Amino acid sequence: MNIGRMGDIVVGAAGNAAGAVVDPRGGLTQLRSALTGRLLASVAVGLVIGYVVARSARRN
């Protein structure tokens, strides 16, 4: 991912979230079309890493 485009991605995500509030059916359709295998894998890995870090921090 290009770090220089991060601002564009954040603004686009905020716009998509606002659009989903206004039109839930259209927002859900757009979300479904945006999901890719790579994105799902990235989110899953992020959740697992976050869980492991939080669990280890809780034990200490």
Stockholm file with secondary structure:
# STOCKHOLM 1.0

chainA/1-60         MNIGRMGDIVVGAAGNAAGAVVDPRGGLTQLRSALTGRLLASVAVGLVIGYVVARSARRN
#=GR chainA/1-60 SS CCGGGHHHHHHHHHHHHHHHHHCHHHHHHHHHHHCCHHHHHHHHHHHHHHHHHHHHHHHC
#=GC SS_cons        CCGGGHHHHHHHHHHHHHHHHHCHHHHHHHHHHHCCHHHHHHHHHHHHHHHHHHHHHHHC
//
